[in-house]
Amino acid sequence: MANATPGKAAILMFGPPGSGKGTVSKVLMARFGTPHVSTGDMLRENVQAGTELGRQAKAIMDSGKLVSDELVNRLADERIRRADCAGGLILDGYPRTIEQGQVLMQLLAELGLEPVVVFLDVDYNIIIRRLTARRSCPKCGAVYNLESKPPKAGGLCEADDTPVAIRDDDREEVIRQRFLNYERQTQPLVDFFAGKVKRFFRVTVGEGSPQENSERVVQTLLNG
Ligand code: ADP
């Protein structure tokens, strides 16, 4: 059911890898009826489809590093300008660097969208546990977790019976690299945004279920 989105907002889901940005974003999309734009999903779609862009991005993604600002900014700009984002959207995994943040702030100002930041704060040990248990469907992208949301018997996707797989960048040594990048390149955006946006929410997500954590974010956005 669509609900009143808080203003013409671009909700920026922000937090370390594995903090649940994607899961929460999907819940927000269902509640507010606005599109969910994930640069990670868009990049993976390009890898899957074997595009030139996908070929460029694959090796970088598999090593846990960030794809270049130039490439991601282009991908995001093209997507955010589409008509379905005019009334608001949820951005997941973008921006991830100060440079991306600057480009995005300009674009949102041009389009008349208000940036609303949701920072998901989560303990490192919880992240490692979650990401090593994460599986996803290579065909439809549905996300599972061996502990909290297992796939069907035999490890099959509930939607299309495809065997679920571990993401190439969800191996433990790569997770550590992604986390380091996050601390170095993405965390500085907290200060960047704190001085620039009117609505900035820090939501601590812990051991609770994805539904509980998502609901906490929904309530924060509606009441904050
Ligand atoms: P997670 O948040 O769990 O790390 P994502 O699906 O958001 O996963 O991203 C997976 C990978 O895609 C990243 O490690 C990075 O290589 C690339 N990527 C996604 N979004 C961006 C971005 N905004 N800037 C640079 N690289 C990105």
Residues whose N, C-alpha, C, O or C-beta is under 5 A from the ligand:
A	BS01	ADP	P17 G18 T39 G40 D41 L43 I60 M61 G64 K65 L66 V67 V72 G93 Y94 P95 R96
